[in-house]
Amino acid sequence: MSHDAYQVLHPVRATSCVVFASPHSGSSYPWAMLRSTVLDDHAIRSSEDAFVDRLFDCAPEFGASFIKAGAPRAFVDLNRSPDELDPALIEGVRRQSHNPRVASGLGVIPRVVSNGRAIYRGKITMAEAQSRLDGYWHPYHGMLQGLLDAAHLRHGQTVLVDCHSMPHEAVQSSVFNGIKRPNIVLGDRFGAAAGGEVVDRIEEAFASEGFVVARNAPFAGAYVTQAYGRPSRGQHAVQVEIDRALYMDESRIMPNADFEAVRLALRNVVAQVSQIGMERMPLAAE
């Protein structure tokens, strides 16, 4: 199923309660944006979770749905609340209480890409901002909620695995008190977004493939985990951050020589994670 705002890959049989999502891997830049940005075609891509959709698109083979964003993060950030509007970018927005994400230019309509580089020369209209929310943000989240509701209805619980990538320097610059630097960071908002048993299973799946896993540092999860993580209702949300240096050349935004090996290892992770909840379900005739 495809829409400008998203693409959904459905399994032949929905045997898993897990939904995989990639909200930041979109790379289709609207022509009007490319015409108005001060960045070149390469620099504007620096905020993308490039190729993350290719790393997880095997999910339907294991009975799980997979949704990926159509729009790029620099155009509209699907991991932000729709009211995180930046008064320094959007005409007519009033300053609200201090929001560090918005203040740094990373609201729902970003003002900057990585390293704080401005996307536009001046401001954009409120009508343009609303058009992006109506055309991309709301359809994506409407579909995501629908996938989670359907999985919950079938299985009695659901797990959202929100897939992201992190710059290698984000891991290098963090302090891990002498332990090995992680190449996977799981964010569950310190237990608020997912049950411990679910996060343990996801961590075990990555560790079994040789990945070094940390939790909630330096990334604990943003809007998606906060909005969808309702463990008391059987709806769990876990953010996964993968060190980009594992599988891509960050400066050139190209897969590196290890891409297929990492993709194969992640295929095994996806296979294990997709099994969450199955051991509780009696086999039923279909």
KEDODREN-99967 format. One record per residue (C-alpha): residue number from 1; x, y, z. Coordinates in steps of 0.001 Angstrom, whole numbers, plus 524288, in hexadecimal, padded with zeros to 5 digits. Example, Ala and Ser with C-alpha at 12.3 -4.5 7.8 and 13.67 -1.06 7.14 Angstrom:
<sites>
<site><drense>1</drense><X>8300C</X><Y>7EE6C</Y><Z>81E78</Z></site>
<site><drense>2</drense><X>83566</X><Y>7FBDC</Y><Z>81BE4</Z></site>
</sites>
This chain:
<sites>
<site><drense>1</drense><X>80000</X><Y>80000</Y><Z>80000</Z></site>
<site><drense>2</drense><X>805B1</X><Y>80D0C</Y><Z>7FBF0</Z></site>
<site><drense>3</drense><X>80264</X><Y>81B4B</Y><Z>7FE76</Z></site>
<site><drense>4</drense><X>80ADE</X><Y>8275A</Y><Z>7FCBB</Z></site>
<site><drense>5</drense><X>80C3C</X><Y>827E0</Y><Z>80B80</Z></site>
<site><drense>6</drense><X>80FDD</X><Y>819AE</Y><Z>80DB2</Z></site>
<site><drense>7</drense><X>81189</X><Y>80C1D</Y><Z>80825</Z></site>
<site><drense>8</drense><X>80CBE</X><Y>8001E</Y><Z>80F72</Z></site>
<site><drense>9</drense><X>81202</X><Y>7F281</Y><Z>80D26</Z></site>
<site><drense>10</drense><X>8081F</X><Y>7E8AA</Y><Z>81238</Z></site>
<site><drense>11</drense><X>80AFC</X><Y>7DA6B</Y><Z>81553</Z></site>
<site><drense>12</drense><X>803AC</X><Y>7CFCC</Y><Z>80E1C</Z></site>
<site><drense>13</drense><X>7FF1B</X><Y>7CAF8</Y><Z>81B7F</Z></site>
<site><drense>14</drense><X>7FF64</X><Y>7D451</Y><Z>82708</Z></site>
<site><drense>15</drense><X>804FB</X><Y>7CABA</Y><Z>830DC</Z></site>
<site><drense>16</drense><X>80C9F</X><Y>7D4C9</Y><Z>838CF</Z></site>
<site><drense>17</drense><X>807D4</X><Y>7DF30</Y><Z>84240</Z></site>
<site><drense>18</drense><X>813B3</X><Y>7E783</Y><Z>83EA4</Z></site>
<site><drense>19</drense><X>8133B</X><Y>7F353</Y><Z>8358A</Z></site>
<site><drense>20</drense><X>8201D</X><Y>7F895</Y><Z>8304C</Z></site>
<site><drense>21</drense><X>820F3</X><Y>806D9</Y><Z>82C15</Z></site>
<site><drense>22</drense><X>82B05</X><Y>80FA6</Y><Z>825B5</Z></site>
<site><drense>23</drense><X>8267B</X><Y>81DD6</Y><Z>826E6</Z></site>
<site><drense>24</drense><X>83339</X><Y>8246B</Y><Z>822C9</Z></site>
<site><drense>25</drense><X>83804</X><Y>81CC0</Y><Z>816F1</Z></site>
<site><drense>26</drense><X>83014</X><Y>8241D</Y><Z>80CBD</Z></site>
<site><drense>27</drense><X>8387B</X><Y>829DE</Y><Z>801ED</Z></site>
<site><drense>28</drense><X>82E86</X><Y>82F2F</Y><Z>7F83D</Z></site>
<site><drense>29</drense><X>8300D</X><Y>83DFB</Y><Z>7F91C</Z></site>
<site><drense>30</drense><X>824EF</X><Y>8461E</Y><Z>7F38F</Z></site>
<site><drense>31</drense><X>8296F</X><Y>84EC9</Y><Z>7E86F</Z></site>
<site><drense>32</drense><X>82434</X><Y>85B19</Y><Z>7EF12</Z></site>
<site><drense>33</drense><X>82CB3</X><Y>85853</Y><Z>7FAEE</Z></site>
<site><drense>34</drense><X>838EA</X><Y>85616</Y><Z>7F2CF</Z></site>
<site><drense>35</drense><X>8362B</X><Y>862E6</Y><Z>7EBEF</Z></site>
<site><drense>36</drense><X>83505</X><Y>86A6C</Y><Z>7F8C0</Z></site>
<site><drense>37</drense><X>84009</X><Y>86482</Y><Z>800D6</Z></site>
<site><drense>38</drense><X>84D90</X><Y>86AA4</Y><Z>801FD</Z></site>
<site><drense>39</drense><X>85399</X><Y>85D0E</Y><Z>80346</Z></site>
<site><drense>40</drense><X>858AC</X><Y>854D7</Y><Z>7F81B</Z></site>
<site><drense>41</drense><X>852D2</X><Y>84791</Y><Z>7F4B8</Z></site>
<site><drense>42</drense><X>85CEE</X><Y>84093</Y><Z>7FD1F</Z></site>
<site><drense>43</drense><X>85CBE</X><Y>84917</Y><Z>8095C</Z></site>
<site><drense>44</drense><X>84DF4</X><Y>848B5</Y><Z>80A55</Z></site>
<site><drense>45</drense><X>84EB3</X><Y>839E8</Y><Z>80BD5</Z></site>
<site><drense>46</drense><X>85742</X><Y>83A52</Y><Z>8180B</Z></site>
<site><drense>47</drense><X>84BB4</X><Y>838CC</Y><Z>8215E</Z></site>
<site><drense>48</drense><X>84672</X><Y>82CB1</Y><Z>81A96</Z></site>
<site><drense>49</drense><X>846DC</X><Y>81F4D</Y><Z>820C8</Z></site>
<site><drense>50</drense><X>84BF0</X><Y>81B1F</Y><Z>81391</Z></site>
<site><drense>51</drense><X>849C7</X><Y>80CCF</Y><Z>80FC2</Z></site>
<site><drense>52</drense><X>84339</X><Y>80926</Y><Z>81CB0</Z></site>
<site><drense>53</drense><X>83732</X><Y>80536</Y><Z>814E1</Z></site>
<site><drense>54</drense><X>83F9F</X><Y>7FB7E</Y><Z>80D48</Z></site>
<site><drense>55</drense><X>84510</X><Y>7F5E2</Y><Z>819E9</Z></site>
<site><drense>56</drense><X>83797</X><Y>7F272</Y><Z>81F41</Z></site>
<site><drense>57</drense><X>82F37</X><Y>7F00C</Y><Z>81336</Z></site>
<site><drense>58</drense><X>82FE9</X><Y>7E155</Y><Z>81575</Z></site>
<site><drense>59</drense><X>8260C</X><Y>7E28B</Y><Z>820A4</Z></site>
<site><drense>60</drense><X>81A4D</X><Y>7DD95</Y><Z>818B6</Z></site>
<site><drense>61</drense><X>82176</X><Y>7D0BA</Y><Z>8165A</Z></site>
<site><drense>62</drense><X>82032</X><Y>7CE50</Y><Z>824F7</Z></site>
<site><drense>63</drense><X>811CE</X><Y>7D1D1</Y><Z>82617</Z></site>
<site><drense>64</drense><X>813A8</X><Y>7E00F</Y><Z>82A07</Z></site>
<site><drense>65</drense><X>80F67</X><Y>7EC9C</Y><Z>82351</Z></site>
<site><drense>66</drense><X>81941</X><Y>7F6F9</Y><Z>81F5C</Z></site>
<site><drense>67</drense><X>81625</X><Y>80556</Y><Z>81CF4</Z></site>
<site><drense>68</drense><X>81FDE</X><Y>80F1C</Y><Z>817A1</Z></site>
<site><drense>69</drense><X>81EA6</X><Y>81DAD</Y><Z>81590</Z></site>
<site><drense>70</drense><X>81D14</X><Y>8235F</Y><Z>8081C</Z></site>
<site><drense>71</drense><X>82173</X><Y>83118</Y><Z>80BB2</Z></site>
<site><drense>72</drense><X>82F48</X><Y>833EB</Y><Z>8105C</Z></site>
<site><drense>73</drense><X>831EA</X><Y>8387F</Y><Z>81E30</Z></site>
<site><drense>74</drense><X>836D8</X><Y>845D8</Y><Z>81997</Z></site>
<site><drense>75</drense><X>82948</X><Y>84842</Y><Z>813AA</Z></site>
<site><drense>76</drense><X>820F3</X><Y>84386</Y><Z>81F07</Z></site>
<site><drense>77</drense><X>82597</X><Y>83C35</Y><Z>82B29</Z></site>
<site><drense>78</drense><X>81C4D</X><Y>8311B</Y><Z>82E63</Z></site>
<site><drense>79</drense><X>822FD</X><Y>82F16</Y><Z>83B8D</Z></site>
<site><drense>80</drense><X>81E2E</X><Y>83C40</Y><Z>8408E</Z></site>
<site><drense>81</drense><X>81101</X><Y>840A5</Y><Z>8459D</Z></site>
<site><drense>82</drense><X>8090A</X><Y>8484E</Y><Z>83B8F</Z></site>
<site><drense>83</drense><X>8089D</X><Y>853DC</Y><Z>844E9</Z></site>
<site><drense>84</drense><X>81773</X><Y>854E2</Y><Z>845C3</Z></site>
<site><drense>85</drense><X>81750</X><Y>8608A</Y><Z>83C84</Z></site>
<site><drense>86</drense><X>8234D</X><Y>86938</Y><Z>83BCD</Z></site>
<site><drense>87</drense><X>8209E</X><Y>877F9</Y><Z>83CBD</Z></site>
<site><drense>88</drense><X>82E1A</X><Y>87A9D</Y><Z>836FC</Z></site>
<site><drense>89</drense><X>82A01</X><Y>87394</Y><Z>82A77</Z></site>
<site><drense>90</drense><X>81B39</X><Y>87462</Y><Z>828FC</Z></site>
<site><drense>91</drense><X>81451</X><Y>88166</Y><Z>82771</Z></site>
<site><drense>92</drense><X>809E2</X><Y>88433</Y><Z>83195</Z></site>
<site><drense>93</drense><X>80DFA</X><Y>879FF</Y><Z>83BA2</Z></site>
<site><drense>94</drense><X>80E05</X><Y>87F52</Y><Z>84971</Z></site>
<site><drense>95</drense><X>818F0</X><Y>87BD5</Y><Z>852B8</Z></site>
<site><drense>96</drense><X>81466</X><Y>871AD</Y><Z>85C77</Z></site>
<site><drense>97</drense><X>81B06</X><Y>86BD2</Y><Z>86850</Z></site>
<site><drense>98</drense><X>82939</X><Y>86866</Y><Z>865BE</Z></site>
<site><drense>99</drense><X>82ACE</X><Y>85C08</Y><Z>85DC6</Z></site>
<site><drense>100</drense><X>8392B</X><Y>8589F</Y><Z>85BB0</Z></site>
<site><drense>101</drense><X>8365F</X><Y>85125</Y><Z>84F18</Z></site>
<site><drense>102</drense><X>82F0A</X><Y>85C84</Y><Z>8490C</Z></site>
<site><drense>103</drense><X>838FC</X><Y>86656</Y><Z>84E30</Z></site>
<site><drense>104</drense><X>843F3</X><Y>85EE0</Y><Z>8477A</Z></site>
<site><drense>105</drense><X>83CAD</X><Y>85F0E</Y><Z>83A83</Z></site>
<site><drense>106</drense><X>837D0</X><Y>8510D</Y><Z>83B1D</Z></site>
<site><drense>107</drense><X>8292C</X><Y>852DD</Y><Z>83C13</Z></site>
<site><drense>108</drense><X>81F17</X><Y>84B84</Y><Z>83422</Z></site>
<site><drense>109</drense><X>822E5</X><Y>853FF</Y><Z>8286A</Z></site>
<site><drense>110</drense><X>831A7</X><Y>8548E</Y><Z>82A24</Z></site>
<site><drense>111</drense><X>8390C</X><Y>8615C</Y><Z>82899</Z></site>
<site><drense>112</drense><X>84666</X><Y>85ABE</Y><Z>8281F</Z></site>
<site><drense>113</drense><X>84CB6</X><Y>84DF5</Y><Z>82413</Z></site>
<site><drense>114</drense><X>857D8</X><Y>8476D</Y><Z>82B5E</Z></site>
<site><drense>115</drense><X>86286</X><Y>85029</Y><Z>830F3</Z></site>
<site><drense>116</drense><X>858CF</X><Y>85B56</Y><Z>831B5</Z></site>
<site><drense>117</drense><X>85935</X><Y>85EF6</Y><Z>8234B</Z></site>
<site><drense>118</drense><X>84D8A</X><Y>86759</Y><Z>81F61</Z></site>
<site><drense>119</drense><X>84480</X><Y>8618A</Y><Z>8151B</Z></site>
<site><drense>120</drense><X>83E32</X><Y>86E4E</Y><Z>81094</Z></site>
<site><drense>121</drense><X>84221</X><Y>87C74</Y><Z>80ED2</Z></site>
<site><drense>122</drense><X>83652</X><Y>881DB</Y><Z>815F0</Z></site>
<site><drense>123</drense><X>82934</X><Y>87D64</Y><Z>81B2C</Z></site>
<site><drense>124</drense><X>81E8E</X><Y>874E8</Y><Z>81551</Z></site>
<site><drense>125</drense><X>80FFF</X><Y>877A1</Y><Z>81627</Z></site>
<site><drense>126</drense><X>806E0</X><Y>87150</Y><Z>81FE2</Z></site>
<site><drense>127</drense><X>7FF13</X><Y>86C54</Y><Z>8142F</Z></site>
<site><drense>128</drense><X>80B21</X><Y>86514</Y><Z>80F36</Z></site>
<site><drense>129</drense><X>80DA8</X><Y>85F2C</Y><Z>81C9E</Z></site>
<site><drense>130</drense><X>7FF6D</X><Y>85AED</Y><Z>81DDE</Z></site>
<site><drense>131</drense><X>7FFCA</X><Y>85526</Y><Z>81033</Z></site>
<site><drense>132</drense><X>80B38</X><Y>84C6B</Y><Z>8141D</Z></site>
<site><drense>133</drense><X>8044B</X><Y>847F9</Y><Z>82079</Z></site>
<site><drense>134</drense><X>7F790</X><Y>84531</Y><Z>8192E</Z></site>
<site><drense>135</drense><X>7FE29</X><Y>83EA4</Y><Z>80DA2</Z></site>
<site><drense>136</drense><X>80875</X><Y>8368D</Y><Z>814A5</Z></site>
<site><drense>137</drense><X>80877</X><Y>836D4</Y><Z>82381</Z></site>
<site><drense>138</drense><X>7FA2E</X><Y>83393</Y><Z>825F6</Z></site>
<site><drense>139</drense><X>7F8FA</X><Y>828EC</Y><Z>81B71</Z></site>
<site><drense>140</drense><X>80566</X><Y>8221C</Y><Z>82049</Z></site>
<site><drense>141</drense><X>80137</X><Y>8221B</Y><Z>82E6B</Z></site>
<site><drense>142</drense><X>7F359</X><Y>81E44</Y><Z>82AE3</Z></site>
<site><drense>143</drense><X>7F88F</X><Y>81255</Y><Z>823B0</Z></site>
<site><drense>144</drense><X>80240</X><Y>80F1C</Y><Z>82E8A</Z></site>
<site><drense>145</drense><X>7F783</X><Y>80F68</Y><Z>838CE</Z></site>
<site><drense>146</drense><X>7EF0F</X><Y>806F1</Y><Z>83010</Z></site>
<site><drense>147</drense><X>7F9CC</X><Y>7FCB0</Y><Z>82EDE</Z></site>
<site><drense>148</drense><X>7FBBD</X><Y>7FC8C</Y><Z>83D98</Z></site>
<site><drense>149</drense><X>7ED16</X><Y>7FB91</Y><Z>8402E</Z></site>
<site><drense>150</drense><X>7EBC6</X><Y>7F02E</Y><Z>836A8</Z></site>
<site><drense>151</drense><X>7F741</X><Y>7E8F8</Y><Z>83CCD</Z></site>
<site><drense>152</drense><X>7F1C4</X><Y>7EB3B</Y><Z>84A6C</Z></site>
<site><drense>153</drense><X>7E47D</X><Y>7E646</Y><Z>8463E</Z></site>
<site><drense>154</drense><X>7EA6A</X><Y>7D9CE</Y><Z>8409E</Z></site>
<site><drense>155</drense><X>7F45D</X><Y>7D6DC</Y><Z>84B39</Z></site>
<site><drense>156</drense><X>7EFF3</X><Y>7DDBB</Y><Z>8579D</Z></site>
<site><drense>157</drense><X>7FC41</X><Y>7E60A</Y><Z>857B2</Z></site>
<site><drense>158</drense><X>804FD</X><Y>7ED40</Y><Z>84E3E</Z></site>
<site><drense>159</drense><X>81328</X><Y>7F1AB</Y><Z>84D94</Z></site>
<site><drense>160</drense><X>817A7</X><Y>7FD37</Y><Z>84565</Z></site>
<site><drense>161</drense><X>8260A</X><Y>7FC9C</Y><Z>841B5</Z></site>
<site><drense>162</drense><X>8297B</X><Y>80A4C</Y><Z>83CFA</Z></site>
<site><drense>163</drense><X>835DF</X><Y>8093A</Y><Z>834D8</Z></site>
<site><drense>164</drense><X>83FDD</X><Y>81432</Y><Z>8340B</Z></site>
<site><drense>165</drense><X>84E4A</X><Y>81680</Y><Z>831AE</Z></site>
<site><drense>166</drense><X>857B5</X><Y>81EDE</Y><Z>83979</Z></site>
<site><drense>167</drense><X>863F8</X><Y>82605</Y><Z>83523</Z></site>
<site><drense>168</drense><X>87042</X><Y>81ED8</Y><Z>8394C</Z></site>
<site><drense>169</drense><X>874C9</X><Y>82B24</Y><Z>8404D</Z></site>
<site><drense>170</drense><X>868CF</X><Y>82A9F</Y><Z>8492D</Z></site>
<site><drense>171</drense><X>86DDF</X><Y>81DE1</Y><Z>84EC7</Z></site>
<site><drense>172</drense><X>87C19</X><Y>82215</Y><Z>84EAF</Z></site>
<site><drense>173</drense><X>87946</X><Y>82E87</Y><Z>85658</Z></site>
<site><drense>174</drense><X>87104</X><Y>827DA</Y><Z>860CE</Z></site>
<site><drense>175</drense><X>876C1</X><Y>822CA</Y><Z>86D84</Z></site>
<site><drense>176</drense><X>87432</X><Y>8147E</Y><Z>87096</Z></site>
<site><drense>177</drense><X>87C71</X><Y>8130D</Y><Z>87D02</Z></site>
<site><drense>178</drense><X>88689</X><Y>809DE</Y><Z>87781</Z></site>
<site><drense>179</drense><X>87D0E</X><Y>8003F</Y><Z>87147</Z></site>
<site><drense>180</drense><X>87DDF</X><Y>7FD70</Y><Z>862C8</Z></site>
<site><drense>181</drense><X>87790</X><Y>807E7</Y><Z>85A77</Z></site>
<site><drense>182</drense><X>86A6C</X><Y>8031B</Y><Z>85559</Z></site>
<site><drense>183</drense><X>866DE</X><Y>8023B</Y><Z>84715</Z></site>
<site><drense>184</drense><X>8586C</X><Y>8005D</Y><Z>84A74</Z></site>
<site><drense>185</drense><X>850EC</X><Y>80922</Y><Z>853D9</Z></site>
<site><drense>186</drense><X>8434B</X><Y>80508</Y><Z>8582C</Z></site>
<site><drense>187</drense><X>83A64</X><Y>80FDA</Y><Z>85D0E</Z></site>
<site><drense>188</drense><X>82E80</X><Y>80CB3</Y><Z>86558</Z></site>
<site><drense>189</drense><X>82DCD</X><Y>819BF</Y><Z>86C90</Z></site>
<site><drense>190</drense><X>833A5</X><Y>81330</Y><Z>87884</Z></site>
<site><drense>191</drense><X>828F1</X><Y>80900</Y><Z>87944</Z></site>
<site><drense>192</drense><X>81D55</X><Y>811EA</Y><Z>876A4</Z></site>
<site><drense>193</drense><X>81B56</X><Y>80DA0</Y><Z>86876</Z></site>
<site><drense>194</drense><X>81D16</X><Y>7FED4</Y><Z>86936</Z></site>
<site><drense>195</drense><X>81CD1</X><Y>7F397</Y><Z>872CC</Z></site>
<site><drense>196</drense><X>829EF</X><Y>7EEAF</Y><Z>8779A</Z></site>
<site><drense>197</drense><X>82797</X><Y>7E116</Y><Z>87226</Z></site>
<site><drense>198</drense><X>82584</X><Y>7E68D</Y><Z>86478</Z></site>
<site><drense>199</drense><X>831C8</X><Y>7EF00</Y><Z>864F5</Z></site>
<site><drense>200</drense><X>83999</X><Y>7E379</Y><Z>86A5A</Z></site>
<site><drense>201</drense><X>83561</X><Y>7DB1A</Y><Z>85ECB</Z></site>
<site><drense>202</drense><X>83938</X><Y>7E598</Y><Z>85504</Z></site>
<site><drense>203</drense><X>84662</X><Y>7E79B</Y><Z>85B96</Z></site>
<site><drense>204</drense><X>848EE</X><Y>7D8F4</Y><Z>85B9E</Z></site>
<site><drense>205</drense><X>845F1</X><Y>7D838</Y><Z>84D17</Z></site>
<site><drense>206</drense><X>85008</X><Y>7E2AA</Y><Z>849D4</Z></site>
<site><drense>207</drense><X>85A1F</X><Y>7DD4E</Y><Z>8534E</Z></site>
<site><drense>208</drense><X>858C7</X><Y>7CFA2</Y><Z>84D93</Z></site>
<site><drense>209</drense><X>85D5F</X><Y>7D52C</Y><Z>8407F</Z></site>
<site><drense>210</drense><X>86958</X><Y>7DB7A</Y><Z>8469C</Z></site>
<site><drense>211</drense><X>8644F</X><Y>7E95F</Y><Z>84807</Z></site>
<site><drense>212</drense><X>8681A</X><Y>7F132</Y><Z>8542A</Z></site>
<site><drense>213</drense><X>85B93</X><Y>7F690</Y><Z>85A23</Z></site>
<site><drense>214</drense><X>858F6</X><Y>801E5</Y><Z>86364</Z></site>
<site><drense>215</drense><X>84C14</X><Y>8073C</Y><Z>86862</Z></site>
<site><drense>216</drense><X>84727</X><Y>81539</Y><Z>86897</Z></site>
<site><drense>217</drense><X>8547C</X><Y>81BB1</Y><Z>866F1</Z></site>
<site><drense>218</drense><X>856CD</X><Y>823E1</Y><Z>85F4F</Z></site>
<site><drense>219</drense><X>848F6</X><Y>82219</Y><Z>859C3</Z></site>
<site><drense>220</drense><X>83D29</X><Y>81E6B</Y><Z>861FF</Z></site>
<site><drense>221</drense><X>83296</X><Y>8205F</Y><Z>857C3</Z></site>
<site><drense>222</drense><X>82AF3</X><Y>82C35</Y><Z>85317</Z></site>
<site><drense>223</drense><X>81CF4</X><Y>82EA5</Y><Z>84EB8</Z></site>
<site><drense>224</drense><X>81A10</X><Y>8212F</Y><Z>8490D</Z></site>
<site><drense>225</drense><X>81DD0</X><Y>8197D</Y><Z>85528</Z></site>
<site><drense>226</drense><X>8170B</X><Y>8236B</Y><Z>85DDB</Z></site>
<site><drense>227</drense><X>80A86</X><Y>82374</Y><Z>855D2</Z></site>
<site><drense>228</drense><X>80955</X><Y>814E5</Y><Z>852F7</Z></site>
<site><drense>229</drense><X>80FA5</X><Y>80E82</Y><Z>85EC6</Z></site>
<site><drense>230</drense><X>8046D</X><Y>80A16</Y><Z>86777</Z></site>
<site><drense>231</drense><X>80998</X><Y>7FDD0</Y><Z>86E1B</Z></site>
<site><drense>232</drense><X>7FE48</X><Y>7FD60</Y><Z>877CF</Z></site>
<site><drense>233</drense><X>7F53F</X><Y>7FB8F</Y><Z>86C08</Z></site>
<site><drense>234</drense><X>7FDF9</X><Y>7F188</Y><Z>86583</Z></site>
<site><drense>235</drense><X>8036A</X><Y>7FB3A</Y><Z>85B9D</Z></site>
<site><drense>236</drense><X>81236</X><Y>7FC22</Y><Z>85C7B</Z></site>
<site><drense>237</drense><X>81B1E</X><Y>80559</Y><Z>854EA</Z></site>
<site><drense>238</drense><X>829EE</X><Y>80433</Y><Z>853F7</Z></site>
<site><drense>239</drense><X>832F0</X><Y>80D13</Y><Z>84C4A</Z></site>
<site><drense>240</drense><X>83EA6</X><Y>80693</Y><Z>845DF</Z></site>
<site><drense>241</drense><X>84A7F</X><Y>80ED6</Y><Z>8422F</Z></site>
<site><drense>242</drense><X>85510</X><Y>80887</Y><Z>839C9</Z></site>
<site><drense>243</drense><X>862AF</X><Y>80E31</Y><Z>8386E</Z></site>
<site><drense>244</drense><X>86367</X><Y>812A3</Y><Z>82A3C</Z></site>
<site><drense>245</drense><X>871DE</X><Y>80F58</Y><Z>8295A</Z></site>
<site><drense>246</drense><X>86E2E</X><Y>800E8</Y><Z>829D5</Z></site>
<site><drense>247</drense><X>867FD</X><Y>800E2</Y><Z>81C66</Z></site>
<site><drense>248</drense><X>86A4D</X><Y>80DBD</Y><Z>81559</Z></site>
<site><drense>249</drense><X>8743E</X><Y>817FD</Y><Z>811AB</Z></site>
<site><drense>250</drense><X>86E47</X><Y>82395</Y><Z>818CD</Z></site>
<site><drense>251</drense><X>87548</X><Y>82E2F</Y><Z>81134</Z></site>
<site><drense>252</drense><X>87166</X><Y>828B9</Y><Z>803E1</Z></site>
<site><drense>253</drense><X>8640C</X><Y>82365</Y><Z>8083A</Z></site>
<site><drense>254</drense><X>866F5</X><Y>8165E</Y><Z>801C4</Z></site>
<site><drense>255</drense><X>86621</X><Y>80848</Y><Z>806AE</Z></site>
<site><drense>256</drense><X>8739A</X><Y>80384</Y><Z>80AA8</Z></site>
<site><drense>257</drense><X>879FD</X><Y>7F643</Y><Z>80866</Z></site>
<site><drense>258</drense><X>87378</X><Y>7F0B5</Y><Z>814A0</Z></site>
<site><drense>259</drense><X>865A3</X><Y>7F470</Y><Z>810C0</Z></site>
<site><drense>260</drense><X>86102</X><Y>7E6F2</Y><Z>80C7A</Z></site>
<site><drense>261</drense><X>8674D</X><Y>7E044</Y><Z>81841</Z></site>
<site><drense>262</drense><X>86090</X><Y>7E9BE</Y><Z>82190</Z></site>
<site><drense>263</drense><X>853D2</X><Y>7E803</Y><Z>81A29</Z></site>
<site><drense>264</drense><X>854EF</X><Y>7D944</Y><Z>81BB7</Z></site>
<site><drense>265</drense><X>857A1</X><Y>7DA6A</Y><Z>82A4C</Z></site>
<site><drense>266</drense><X>84BF3</X><Y>7E37C</Y><Z>82BC9</Z></site>
<site><drense>267</drense><X>8438B</X><Y>7D9D3</Y><Z>82441</Z></site>
<site><drense>268</drense><X>84654</X><Y>7D019</Y><Z>82F2F</Z></site>
<site><drense>269</drense><X>8430F</X><Y>7DA82</Y><Z>83950</Z></site>
<site><drense>270</drense><X>83623</X><Y>7DD81</Y><Z>83283</Z></site>
<site><drense>271</drense><X>832F2</X><Y>7CEFA</Y><Z>83213</Z></site>
<site><drense>272</drense><X>834FC</X><Y>7CDE0</Y><Z>840D2</Z></site>
<site><drense>273</drense><X>82DF6</X><Y>7DA7C</Y><Z>84459</Z></site>
<site><drense>274</drense><X>8224E</X><Y>7D69C</Y><Z>83BF6</Z></site>
<site><drense>275</drense><X>82081</X><Y>7CAC9</Y><Z>844CE</Z></site>
<site><drense>276</drense><X>81D46</X><Y>7D33F</Y><Z>850B1</Z></site>
<site><drense>277</drense><X>81024</X><Y>7CF51</Y><Z>85624</Z></site>
<site><drense>278</drense><X>80EB4</X><Y>7C31F</Y><Z>84DC6</Z></site>
<site><drense>279</drense><X>811EF</X><Y>7B9B8</Y><Z>858C2</Z></site>
<site><drense>280</drense><X>80611</X><Y>7BE8D</Y><Z>8602A</Z></site>
<site><drense>281</drense><X>7FCAA</X><Y>7BCB1</Y><Z>854DF</Z></site>
<site><drense>282</drense><X>7F612</X><Y>7AF8A</Y><Z>8530E</Z></site>
<site><drense>283</drense><X>7F69C</X><Y>7AAC4</Y><Z>84512</Z></site>
<site><drense>284</drense><X>7E99C</X><Y>7AD32</Y><Z>83EB3</Z></site>
<site><drense>285</drense><X>7E437</X><Y>7A7E7</Y><Z>83210</Z></site>
<site><drense>286</drense><X>7E30A</X><Y>7B299</Y><Z>827CA</Z></site>
</sites>
